[in-house]
Amino acid sequence: AVVSTQSTGITNNLSMNSDVDITKSRWGDADFISRFKHFVKLTDPTNCLKSNSSLDQAKDIVTKYKKDGTMPPGGVDSLWSAKYLYESAFHPETGDKQNVIGRMSFQVPGGMAITGILLAFYKSPLEIFLGQWLNQSFNALVNFTNRSGDKPLPNSVILTAYFTATSLATATSIGLNKTLATRTPPIVGRFVPFFAVAVANMVNIPCMRSQELREGVVIVDSDGNKLGQSITAAKRSIIATTFSRICIAAPGMLMTPVIMEQLEKRPAFKNMSKLKSCLLQTALVGSFLLAAVPFGCALFAQTQSIAVDDLEDDLKRSILEKDSSLKIVYYNKGL
């Protein structure tokens, strides 16, 4: 799923009456463990069970603190809890409350349900199509929910990505099933849904971020001052994001088939119905996703650096004309 970035790690000019800067991660962005802790809080599935009144209260705490530094009664810990609950449910740019299915906190329950279906129903063309259609429908809703507030993606772009990714994922699954059916052991066929999802991600993410490939992503200096936009940085962002998404899917979609293959050799599981198999695989995938979602999101820092010499020639000249000593600049990778 595509999720908008919550903070950039670049120096923020927002003034507060306290030393706590809730525009950034509580643990920083410098190393993997810090980023992992950040995303564990942000993607906590229990957040999607919070009531509207709890979400509104968190928004009120964050808004007041950003405005005049008002600390909630519970102190710093309550402030950070409110920040993560707020960011798990509200759009980072518009401040609007997001639909539940599109929220970061729904990535684990939504992903485990859909992946369980993909792994259990993968043999017939109809099963494949329905599974991939459901998966890409979920992706499209998440992408729509987290679209940019400044330059929202046109519905035509979202629909193009939706239909293209669904078609390619379905074609990949059917093609691999036919190719592998008589040439490889049955266990290999269980991995087909993963390859289909990987192909879909390779199409879906560039489609959804095609505007970045045309116009570039914003390049800033260490103080957050905008220097221009770079297509080179946009390409790096999309490659890193695609890799992260595949890494999120990999543990559950590759390990669950291996576990199921062993379980189904035992009498208690041998004649299990498809429904029970689907439920079991959903639970297994969910256990992997609890760690895989924050792991994949934390692989790369949100704020990436790039050498000025690696930028496009015109942008490089423009930057050096302003500050000839500048060697490294920064951009937001996205999620």
Backbone torsions as a table, in degrees:
resi	resn	phi	psi	omega
1	ALA	NA	149.4	-179.9
2	VAL	-96.3	127.1	-178.6
3	VAL	-127.6	136.3	-178.2
4	SER	-69.6	149.1	178.8
5	THR	-68.5	145.2	-178.4
6	GLN	-97.3	-29.9	178.3
7	SER	-154.6	156.4	-172.2
8	THR	-104.5	-22.4	-177.8
9	GLY	85.5	-12.0	176.5
10	ILE	-77.5	148.9	179.1
11	THR	-50.2	128.1	-177.9
12	ASN	-105.5	137.4	-175.7
13	ASN	-84.4	1.1	-178.8
14	LEU	-65.7	125.9	-179.5
15	SER	-93.7	138.1	179.5
16	MET	-134.8	160.5	-179.6
17	ASN	-87.4	8.8	-179.0
18	SER	-135.5	165.5	179.2
19	ASP	-80.9	-9.5	-178.0
20	VAL	-81.5	117.8	-179.9
21	ASP	-103.3	97.1	-176.8
22	ILE	-82.9	4.1	173.5
23	THR	-79.0	-7.5	-179.9
24	LYS	-120.5	175.6	176.5
25	SER	-67.9	147.1	177.6
26	ARG	-64.0	-30.3	-175.2
27	TRP	-104.9	2.7	-178.3
28	GLY	85.6	-177.3	-173.5
29	ASP	-128.0	7.7	-167.9
30	ALA	-77.1	-34.4	-176.5
31	ASP	-131.3	165.8	-174.2
32	PHE	-60.8	-45.6	-176.9
33	ILE	-60.4	-40.9	179.0
34	SER	-64.0	-43.5	179.3
35	ARG	-67.2	-36.5	179.4
36	PHE	-62.7	-45.4	178.3
37	LYS	-59.5	-40.7	180.0
38	HIS	-60.3	-47.2	-176.1
39	PHE	-78.1	-23.7	172.3
40	VAL	-61.4	-42.2	178.3
41	LYS	-69.1	-41.0	-174.1
42	LEU	-72.1	-32.3	-176.6
43	THR	-102.7	12.9	179.7
44	ASP	-55.5	115.8	-176.3
45	PRO	-61.1	-24.8	-178.8
46	THR	-67.2	-19.6	179.7
47	ASN	-64.7	-28.9	-178.3
48	CYS	-76.3	-5.7	177.0
49	LEU	-95.8	-4.5	-177.8
50	LYS	-69.4	145.3	-179.8
51	SER	-73.5	162.0	177.8
52	ASN	-60.8	-35.1	179.7
53	SER	-66.3	-36.6	177.6
54	SER	-67.0	-41.2	178.9
55	LEU	-65.3	-43.0	179.7
56	ASP	-65.4	-35.9	177.8
57	GLN	-65.5	-40.9	177.6
58	ALA	-63.5	-41.5	177.9
59	LYS	-62.1	-40.7	-179.5
60	ASP	-63.7	-41.4	179.2
61	ILE	-63.3	-46.9	-179.2
62	VAL	-64.4	-44.7	-178.6
63	THR	-61.6	-46.0	-179.5
64	LYS	-64.8	-39.4	-179.2
65	TYR	-67.0	-41.2	178.3
66	LYS	-66.1	-31.3	-176.7
67	LYS	-76.9	-50.6	-175.1
68	ASP	-138.6	12.7	176.0
69	GLY	78.7	16.6	-179.5
70	THR	-67.2	119.5	-179.1
71	MET	-88.9	135.9	179.2
72	PRO	-67.6	162.7	-178.2
73	PRO	-55.3	-33.4	-178.2
74	GLY	-78.5	-1.7	178.0
75	GLY	81.4	-155.8	-173.5
76	VAL	-61.3	-43.0	-178.7
77	ASP	-61.6	-40.8	178.1
78	SER	-65.8	-35.5	178.2
79	LEU	-64.2	-46.1	179.9
80	TRP	-66.6	-38.8	177.9
81	SER	-61.6	-42.0	178.7
82	ALA	-65.4	-39.1	179.7
83	LYS	-60.1	-47.0	-177.1
84	TYR	-72.9	-34.8	175.6
85	LEU	-66.8	-42.5	178.2
86	TYR	-60.8	-48.3	-176.0
87	GLU	-71.3	-19.1	178.4
88	SER	-79.4	-13.1	-172.4
89	ALA	-128.5	-15.3	-176.7
90	PHE	-116.2	145.6	178.7
91	HIS	-64.0	131.6	-174.8
92	PRO	-66.1	-21.2	-177.7
93	GLU	-104.3	-46.5	-176.4
94	THR	-86.2	-24.3	-176.9
95	GLY	79.3	4.1	-179.9
96	ASP	-75.8	145.8	176.5
97	LYS	-72.0	130.3	-176.4
98	GLN	-87.1	156.2	173.5
99	ASN	-65.5	149.1	-171.3
100	VAL	-58.0	-42.6	-175.1
101	ILE	-66.2	-28.5	-178.3
102	GLY	-88.1	-2.7	-176.4
103	ARG	-77.2	156.7	177.1
104	MET	-61.7	-34.3	-178.5
105	SER	-70.3	-11.9	179.7
106	PHE	-97.7	1.0	-176.7
107	GLN	-63.6	-38.5	-180.0
108	VAL	-72.4	-54.4	179.6
109	PRO	-63.0	-39.9	178.7
110	GLY	-66.3	-45.0	-178.8
111	GLY	-65.8	-39.6	-177.7
112	MET	-68.8	-37.6	179.6
113	ALA	-65.4	-45.9	-177.4
114	ILE	-70.1	-41.7	180.0
115	THR	-65.8	-37.9	176.8
116	GLY	-59.4	-40.7	177.6
117	ILE	-66.3	-43.9	-179.7
118	LEU	-61.0	-39.2	-177.0
119	LEU	-77.4	-29.1	-178.3
120	ALA	-85.4	-32.7	-177.2
121	PHE	-119.6	89.5	-173.5
122	TYR	-136.0	6.6	-171.2
123	LYS	-95.2	-50.1	-176.8
124	SER	-86.9	152.6	178.6
125	PRO	-55.9	-37.0	179.9
126	LEU	-67.0	-43.8	177.8
127	GLU	-60.2	-43.4	-179.3
128	ILE	-62.3	-47.7	-177.9
129	PHE	-61.9	-47.2	-178.1
130	LEU	-63.5	-39.5	179.1
131	GLY	-65.2	-46.4	-179.6
132	GLN	-69.7	-35.2	176.5
133	TRP	-62.4	-43.4	178.5
134	LEU	-63.2	-43.7	-179.5
135	ASN	-61.6	-47.1	-178.2
136	GLN	-73.3	-26.7	174.0
137	SER	-65.2	-41.4	176.4
138	PHE	-62.8	-46.6	178.9
139	ASN	-59.6	-43.2	-178.1
140	ALA	-64.1	-39.7	179.6
141	LEU	-66.6	-40.8	177.9
142	VAL	-64.2	-43.6	179.2
143	ASN	-62.4	-41.3	-180.0
144	PHE	-66.6	-42.0	-179.2
145	THR	-62.6	-36.4	-175.1
146	ASN	-104.4	21.3	179.7
147	ARG	-63.7	157.8	-178.2
148	SER	-60.8	141.0	178.5
149	GLY	-80.3	-31.2	-178.9
150	ASP	-78.5	-46.7	-179.1
151	LYS	-129.0	76.7	-177.1
152	PRO	-60.8	141.4	178.5
153	LEU	-65.6	135.7	174.8
154	PRO	-62.6	147.8	178.1
155	ASN	-58.3	-29.7	-179.7
156	SER	-63.2	-36.4	178.9
157	VAL	-68.7	-43.8	179.4
158	ILE	-62.5	-42.4	-179.9
159	LEU	-67.9	-38.0	177.8
160	THR	-62.1	-46.3	178.7
161	ALA	-62.6	-40.0	-178.5
162	TYR	-61.6	-53.3	-177.0
163	PHE	-71.1	-37.7	-180.0
164	THR	-65.9	-46.7	-178.9
165	ALA	-65.1	-41.2	178.3
166	THR	-62.2	-44.9	-178.7
167	SER	-64.1	-46.6	-178.0
168	LEU	-68.3	-39.3	179.2
169	ALA	-64.8	-41.2	178.2
170	THR	-65.3	-46.2	-180.0
171	ALA	-62.5	-40.5	178.8
172	THR	-62.5	-45.2	-179.3
173	SER	-62.7	-48.6	-178.6
174	ILE	-64.7	-43.3	-179.8
175	GLY	-62.6	-45.2	179.8
176	LEU	-68.1	-38.2	178.2
177	ASN	-59.2	-44.5	-180.0
178	LYS	-67.7	-38.9	-177.8
179	THR	-70.7	-39.6	-173.0
180	LEU	-89.8	-17.0	-172.2
181	ALA	-52.8	-44.3	-174.4
182	THR	-107.0	0.7	-173.7
183	ARG	-113.0	-14.7	-174.2
184	THR	-134.8	163.4	176.1
185	PRO	-63.9	155.9	-177.9
186	PRO	-55.7	-32.9	-178.1
187	ILE	-58.7	-32.9	-178.8
188	VAL	-64.6	-36.9	179.6
189	GLY	-62.2	-26.8	179.2
190	ARG	-68.4	-19.9	-179.3
191	PHE	-86.1	-8.8	-177.3
192	VAL	-55.6	-44.0	179.5
193	PRO	-57.0	-34.8	179.3
194	PHE	-65.3	-45.3	179.8
195	PHE	-62.3	-37.1	179.0
196	ALA	-65.5	-42.9	178.9
197	VAL	-65.6	-38.5	178.6
198	ALA	-62.7	-43.8	178.3
199	VAL	-63.0	-42.2	179.7
200	ALA	-61.4	-40.7	178.5
201	ASN	-64.2	-36.9	179.9
202	MET	-66.1	-22.1	178.2
203	VAL	-96.8	-45.2	-173.1
204	ASN	-63.0	-47.4	-174.7
205	ILE	-66.0	-48.2	175.9
206	PRO	-60.9	-35.9	177.4
207	CYS	-63.7	-47.0	-177.5
208	MET	-67.0	-25.8	-178.5
209	ARG	-113.0	28.6	-178.5
210	SER	-62.5	-29.4	178.7
211	GLN	-62.7	-36.6	177.6
212	GLU	-66.5	-36.5	179.6
213	LEU	-69.3	-25.1	178.2
214	ARG	-86.8	-40.7	-172.4
215	GLU	-108.1	-18.0	-177.7
216	GLY	90.1	168.4	174.9
217	VAL	-103.3	157.4	-176.6
218	VAL	-69.3	132.9	176.3
219	ILE	-106.4	132.7	-179.3
220	VAL	-131.0	164.7	173.4
221	ASP	-90.2	-174.3	-175.6
222	SER	-66.9	-15.4	177.9
223	ASP	-97.3	2.6	178.3
224	GLY	87.1	9.4	179.5
225	ASN	-78.3	128.9	-177.7
226	LYS	-68.8	132.5	-178.8
227	LEU	-113.6	-14.2	-177.4
228	GLY	148.4	-166.4	179.2
229	GLN	-130.3	139.2	-174.1
230	SER	-124.8	126.6	175.2
231	ILE	-75.4	-32.7	177.3
232	THR	-59.1	-46.4	178.2
233	ALA	-65.4	-35.5	178.8
234	ALA	-62.3	-42.2	179.4
235	LYS	-62.5	-42.9	178.3
236	ARG	-63.0	-40.0	179.5
237	SER	-61.0	-45.6	-175.7
238	ILE	-68.9	-38.8	177.2
239	ILE	-63.0	-45.4	-179.5
240	ALA	-64.4	-41.3	-179.5
241	THR	-65.6	-43.4	179.2
242	THR	-61.6	-44.3	178.4
243	PHE	-61.0	-42.8	179.6
244	SER	-62.0	-43.2	-179.1
245	ARG	-62.9	-40.7	179.5
246	ILE	-66.6	-38.1	177.7
247	CYS	-65.1	-32.7	177.4
248	ILE	-66.2	-41.1	-177.8
249	ALA	-76.5	-30.0	-169.4
250	ALA	-58.8	-52.5	-175.0
251	PRO	-55.9	-50.2	-178.3
252	GLY	-67.6	-40.1	-175.3
253	MET	-81.3	-17.1	178.1
254	LEU	-101.6	-35.6	-178.4
255	MET	-82.6	-35.2	-179.4
256	THR	-59.5	-45.1	177.2
257	PRO	-59.6	-36.6	179.5
258	VAL	-65.5	-44.3	179.1
259	ILE	-63.8	-43.9	-179.3
260	MET	-64.5	-37.5	179.5
261	GLU	-60.0	-39.3	179.6
262	GLN	-74.9	-40.4	-179.5
263	LEU	-64.1	-39.1	-175.4
264	GLU	-70.6	-8.2	175.2
265	LYS	-82.4	-12.8	-178.3
266	ARG	-92.1	144.7	-176.2
267	PRO	-53.9	-38.7	-175.8
268	ALA	-65.8	-24.2	-176.7
269	PHE	-113.0	-6.5	-170.4
270	LYS	-61.4	-42.0	-176.7
271	ASN	-106.6	32.1	-178.3
272	MET	-66.7	138.6	178.7
273	SER	-70.8	163.2	-179.9
274	LYS	-63.4	-35.0	-179.7
275	LEU	-65.3	-46.7	178.7
276	LYS	-64.7	-38.7	177.4
277	SER	-61.7	-42.3	179.3
278	CYS	-62.7	-43.8	-179.6
279	LEU	-64.9	-41.3	179.1
280	LEU	-65.1	-45.2	-179.7
281	GLN	-66.5	-34.0	176.3
282	THR	-61.7	-43.5	179.1
283	ALA	-64.9	-41.3	179.0
284	LEU	-64.2	-46.2	179.0
285	VAL	-60.4	-41.7	179.8
286	GLY	-59.3	-40.3	179.6
287	SER	-64.2	-35.0	177.1
288	PHE	-73.3	-40.7	-176.4
289	LEU	-65.8	-29.4	179.2
290	LEU	-54.9	-35.2	177.4
291	ALA	-97.0	-32.9	-173.8
292	ALA	-69.1	-36.0	-179.1
293	VAL	-63.4	-55.1	176.9
294	PRO	-65.3	-31.8	178.3
295	PHE	-61.7	-50.0	-178.4
296	GLY	-64.5	-41.2	179.4
297	CYS	-65.3	-29.7	-174.9
298	ALA	-90.0	-4.3	-177.0
299	LEU	-57.5	-39.4	-178.8
300	PHE	-122.5	141.8	177.1
301	ALA	-64.5	145.4	176.9
302	GLN	-61.0	-41.5	178.4
303	THR	-94.0	112.7	-179.5
304	GLN	-103.8	146.4	177.0
305	SER	-103.0	154.5	176.9
306	ILE	-148.0	140.0	179.5
307	ALA	-69.8	140.5	178.5
308	VAL	-58.1	-34.8	-179.4
309	ASP	-65.2	-20.3	-179.0
310	ASP	-88.9	-5.7	-179.2
311	LEU	-80.0	168.2	176.3
312	GLU	-59.5	148.6	-173.3
313	ASP	-56.7	-44.4	-177.7
314	ASP	-66.7	-39.4	178.3
315	LEU	-68.5	-40.9	178.4
316	LYS	-58.9	-46.8	179.6
317	ARG	-61.8	-43.0	-178.8
318	SER	-61.5	-41.8	-179.4
319	ILE	-68.1	-45.5	-177.6
320	LEU	-68.6	-26.5	175.7
321	GLU	-66.9	-32.5	179.1
322	LYS	-81.0	-39.0	-178.4
323	ASP	-152.4	99.5	-175.5
324	SER	-69.3	-14.7	-178.4
325	SER	-89.3	-6.4	-176.2
326	LEU	-74.1	122.9	-177.8
327	LYS	-111.9	-33.4	-176.1
328	ILE	-124.5	135.6	175.7
329	VAL	-128.6	176.6	-169.8
330	TYR	-135.0	157.7	175.4
331	TYR	-151.0	158.6	179.7
332	ASN	-90.2	122.4	-176.5
333	LYS	-71.1	-30.3	-171.1
334	GLY	80.1	-179.8	-176.9
335	LEU	-121.0	NA	NA
